[in-house]
Amino acid sequence: MKQRRFKGVTNMTKKVVLAIDDNLMQLDLFQKALGSRYDVRPVKSASDAIHFLNIDQADIILLDIEMPNITGFEFLTDIRKIPSYMNVPIIIVSGNTGQSFFEQARNSSAFDVLTKPVSPERLIETIEKAFAAAT
């Protein structure tokens, strides 16, 4: 996992969380909830996420499902085809509560599914579980 080393600080690294959501307020909430612990990289579309992943790397991905152009499920399917992202934990964070959505989400390669609004504590707990499971 690629980690960031901060200038002037020794032995302090932060794991990169790529947060993908078309709702800017949600991206801001992710930044506020996780920014002290992780290097949060917010992007507003799956297309922006693909661009980011072509030039950088993420240790974990928070993924909204209902987005324009490329849905979260389409992104998830495509990203799993890239060898370096086959095992990167992906947590779906969505406001969708429909039964068919949950069935599709549970059958996807995502680590977990969280329903918006999600508390910062629950989000951090799920991220930490995903990192623990990946090691």
Helices and strands as residue ranges (DSSP letters): E 3-5, E 13-20, H 24-34, E 39-43, H 46-55, E 60-63, H 72-79, G 83-85, E 90-94, H 99-106, E 112-115, H 120-134
